[in-house]
Amino acid sequence: MRCSAMAETRALLIGATGVFGSRLAERAAREPGLLPTLAARDRTRLDALAARLGGLPVRILDRERIGAADLAGFDVVVDAAGPFQASAPTVIEAAIAAGVHYIDLADGRDFVAGIGVHDAAAKAAGISVIAGASSIPALSHAVLDTLVADWRRVETIRIGIFPGNRAPRGLAVVQAILSYAGRPVRVWCGGGWDEVPGWGMTHRWPVPGVGRRWASVCDTPEQDLLVERYRPRDSAEFFAGLELGLLHLGLALLALPVRRGWLRSLRPAARPLRAMATLLLPFGGDIGAMDVIVEGGDAAGDPRRARWTLIAEGNRGPYVPTLAALAMLRRFRDGRPPAPGARACSGILGLADFAADFATLEIDTRSE
């Protein structure tokens, strides 16, 4: 394992041919001092991506069967494959055994919540194991840390992510959403924990500069991490929405048999439902957004409300979930890794770590 400043950092990118993995690979390939190797299961897609990015090296790998020997010669491994719901920590265990730093883009609630199980082993191996280096919690917490830096208390937090309909839909993302649609989701509301149906609490969310988007509750690590880090007195809620009402409300309708106990999960239907949604790609737009709203009290105890909004036009929204992992790779390259141990990517990165990428991707952010 090497991560001395200015050294060439060898990174293995698992899931490199996916919606997020390919965008991370594209950005990483342009970074001085980063030497990415692309890994996935599909040779044809992998070779095509490698050729497009200038002939990067490739590996045929299955994240469920990876071992320490597969990581030999690398400094850091990034798992961008997913889905992480009900996923085994195979890559983490291989990284620890190989003494290789680990980053993932995990959005699985239990997966991220359980990352601390690997803390002692990661410390013993002298490596950093970082889960959730993505829009949540890495970017969302960087935003909140800025918004509430001088506040005395936090009352409510609301976070919403709204992709444009023309954004590509990876199978792993579809599987993740369907894994909890209609199933009970624990949310912090009214100063305590409650259960609501996944993809429930459906409403219209006005996004500044974008307009009204559909929003429904999701089962993500944010539900726990927001409460743990910011101690909101009233509520901490995370929502997502599909731009087209036909898709968003259609999913809510499909989730009804799960809510009533007639079906265990919609996840087995991920492939056909994704295919059906793909037929609607020509409709809607290519503008994605992320909205963070927080209310509380400042240092003087006066009521405060703050809001941060991200707007990504031209189908550049799918880059956003990859930028935290890219920022982490830069830290390893520059000899600034987090202390050894296993933790969620909360409080590690600041908004400054994202600023340059927002600028080059022409992604707009605004605060109020």
N, C-alpha and C positions, 0 to 999 in steps of 0.2 A: 504493500500500500504506500503510495506517494501522494502527497498533496502540498509540497513545498511551493512557496510563492514563485510564480512565473514559470514553473515546470510545465511540461506538456501533460495534461490530465487525460487519461484514457477512460472513456465512459462507454459502457454498454447500455444501449437504449432498447429495452424490451417493449414489444408492441409498436415498433417503429412504423409499421404500415397503416396503423389506425388513424382515425380523424385527428386525435391529439398527438399521438406519437410521431406522425409524419411532419406535423408543424413544429414540434420540438426538435426533431432531427434537422429540419430546414434551418432553424435559427442557430442550433448548436454548431452546424457545419460551417457557419460564417464566423464563429468566435475564435480569435487567436488563442492558441494554447490549449484548445479543446480538440481531442481526437476521438470523435464518436464512431462506434461500431454499431451498425443497425442489426437488430435481432427480431425475428418474427417466425411464424410457422409456414408462411406461404412463400416459396422460393420465387415464383414469378413476380409477385408484387414487390418483394424485397429487392430483387435485382433491378426492377424498373425504377424504384425510388432511389437506390444507390447510384444508378446511372444519371438520374436527374440532378442529384446533388454532387456530381463530380467524381463518381467512382469510389464512394466510401466502402470500407470493408463490411461484410455481412456475416451473420451467423444464423443458422436455422435452429431455433430454440422454442421449446414449449415451457411456459412459465410454471406449469404444474409439475414438470419433471426436471427442473433445473437443479444442478448440484454445485458444490464448491469448485469442482474441476472446471466447470463451464465459465467460471469467473476469474480464472487464473490470468494474470497479466493486466487486469483492469484496476483502476483506482476507485471507481464509483460505478454503481449500477442504478439505472433509473427504470422503474416499472411503470409503464404507461399503458399496460395492456387492459387490465380490468376484465370483467366486472369484479369489484372487490367485495360485493355482498356475498357472504357465506364462502369467501375465498380462504384457502389455506395459506399460512405464512411461509410457503416454500422458498420464495426468493429471499425473504429476510433471513431465514435460517441458513441458506447457502451463502449469503453475503457475510454473515457473522463467522461462519466456518472458514471462509476464504480470507477474512480480514479486509473486506472491501466495503467502503461507504455505501449507504443505501438511501435512495429517494424514491417516493412514489407519488402518484396523483390520486390517491385513494379517496373515494367518496362514500365508502361503506361505513356505516355508523359503528357497528361492532368491531370491524377491522381496525379502525383508527382508535377506538376506545381501548382496545386491547394491546396497543403498541407498547405500553409500559411493561408488559410481560417480558419483553426482550431487553429491557434496560440493563440488567446486570450482565448479561452475556455480551451485549454491545460494548459496555465499559471494559469488560475483561479483554475483549478483542481490540480495544482502542479505536473503535469506529463510531461514526454517527449514523443512526437509523432514523430517518425523517419521513413521517407519514403525512399525507394531505398537502403536499406542495402544489397547490392548485388555487383556483378562484376562492374556494373555501377549504380550510380556514386561513390559508396563508395571506391572500390578498385582502379578504374581508377584515381580518384582524389588523393588518397594516393600516387599513382605512380607519377602523374604529380607534386604534391606538392614537391616531392623529386627531380625530374628531373629539375625543373625550380626554385628551392629555391633561387638561387642568380642571377637570370636573371632580366634584365631590361624590356624586352618586349617579347611577344610571337607573332609569325607570323602565324604559322599553327599548327594544331593538327589533327592527324589521329589515330583513334582507331579501331581495328578490333578484332572480336571474332569468332573463327573457331572451332566448335566441330568436333570430329571424327565421322565418319558415324555410328560406332557401339554404340555410346552413346544412351541411352534411350531417346525417344521423348515423353515428357509429352503433354497431350492434351492442357493444358493451353498455353504452348509455341507455339504450332502449331496455335492455335486460335489467339494468339498475332501477329504472323507474317502475317497471312492471313488477319488480320483486316486492315492492311495498304498496303499490296501488290497491286501495281497499283494505289493507291490513292495518291494525292499530299502530299509531305512531305516538310516542311520548313527546309532549311539548310543554314548555314552561309558560304558563298562562295564569294570570291572577295571583302571582306570587307562589305558585306551586305547580307540581307536575300533574298533567292530565293526559288522557288518551283521545285522539281524534283519528278518523280514517285517513290513511294515506291518499293523497291527491284529493282530499276534501278541503273544507274551509274555502271553497272556490269563490273568487270575487274578481272585480276589475281593479287594476292597479294603475294609477296615472303616473307615467314615467316622464320626467321633464325632458323636453326636446324630442320625444318619441311618440307619446300618446298613450292611450289606455291599452293595457295588455292583460290577458287572463292570468290568474295566479292561483296556485293550489299548494297546499302544504306538502313538504317532502321529508323523507326520513334520511337525514344526513348527520355527519359528525357535529355540524354546527349546533344542533339542538342541545347537545351536552357542553360543547366547548365554550359557547357564548355565556352560558350560565356559570361555568367554572371560572372563566377569566374576568368577566365584567360584573358579575353578581347583580343582574338587573332585578329590581324589586318587584316589577310587575310581570313583564313578558319578554321572551326572546323567540322570534319566529323566523323561519326560513321558508321561502316560497319559490316556485319556479312556474313558468308558463309557456305554453305553445302559442304561437302567434295566431293561428287559425282556430276560430271557435269550434269548427267541425272536429278538429283533432283534439283540442283541449277538453271540450265537453263530451266528446265521444269517448275519450279515455275514462272520464268520470263515470259515464254510463256503463262502460265495460267493467268497471271496478265494483259495481253494485253486487254481483254474485259473490265476490270475495268478501265484501262487507257483511253479507248475510250468511256467510259460511257455506255457501253452495260450492264454491271453488276455493282451493287452497292458495293459488297464486296465478297471476296472468303471465308470469315469466316464460312458461313453455310456449306461449304464443308470440314470442318476441320477433322471430323471423317473418312470419306472415304479416304481423301488424306493421313492422318496419317497411315491408314491401308495399303495403297499402298506403302508408304515409308518404312513401317516395313518389307515388303517383301524383301527389299534390305539391311537389316541389316547385312547379312553375308559378304557383299562387303565393300570395303574401309578399314579403319583402326580404331584404338582405341585411337589415339593421338589427343588431343584438344589443342588449343593455343589461347593466347591473346597477341596482339601486340599494343604497344603505341609508337607513333612517334611524336616528337614535334620539331619545329624549331623556332628560335628567336634570341635574342641578350643577351649576358651576362652583368654583372655589368659594364664592360668597354665599352660596346657597340659593341663588336666583334660578328660576326655571330656564332651561336651555333646550333648544332643538337644533340638530344639525343633520345635514344630508349631503351625501356624495353620490354622484351618478356617473357611470361610464357608458359611453355610446360608441359602438363599433360598427361602422358602415362597410359596405362592399364585401360582406361575408368574411370580415376579419375577426368576428367574434370567437371562432374556435381557436384562435391563437391565445386568447386570454387565459384559459385554464393551464397553459403550458409555461407561462412566464415565470411563475414562482420556481418551478423546477429548473428553468434556465438560470435564474438568479442564484439558486443554490449551487449549480454547477460552476458558476463564476466564482463563488466563494471558495469552493474546493480548489479550483485552479489557482486562485490568488493566495492560497495558504491561510484562509480564514474559515475553516470548517467549524461548525458548532462543537461544543465539548462532546466527548464520547458519551454515548447513551442512546436511548430510544425515546422519542417524543413526537407529538404532533407538531406540525409546522405553524405554530402559533407564537407570536412575539419574537420570531427569529428574523423576519424580513420587515423592512419599513417601506413606505411609499416611494422613497428615493430609489429603491432597488428595482422598481418597475418603470420609472419615469422615462428612461432612454428608449425602452421598447415601445411604450405608448407613443412616443414621438415618431419613431421610425415606421410604426404600423399605422400612423395617423388615427389613433384611437383617442377620442375626446373624453376628458374628465372634467367635472365641474363640482363645486361645493357651494353650499348655501347654509 
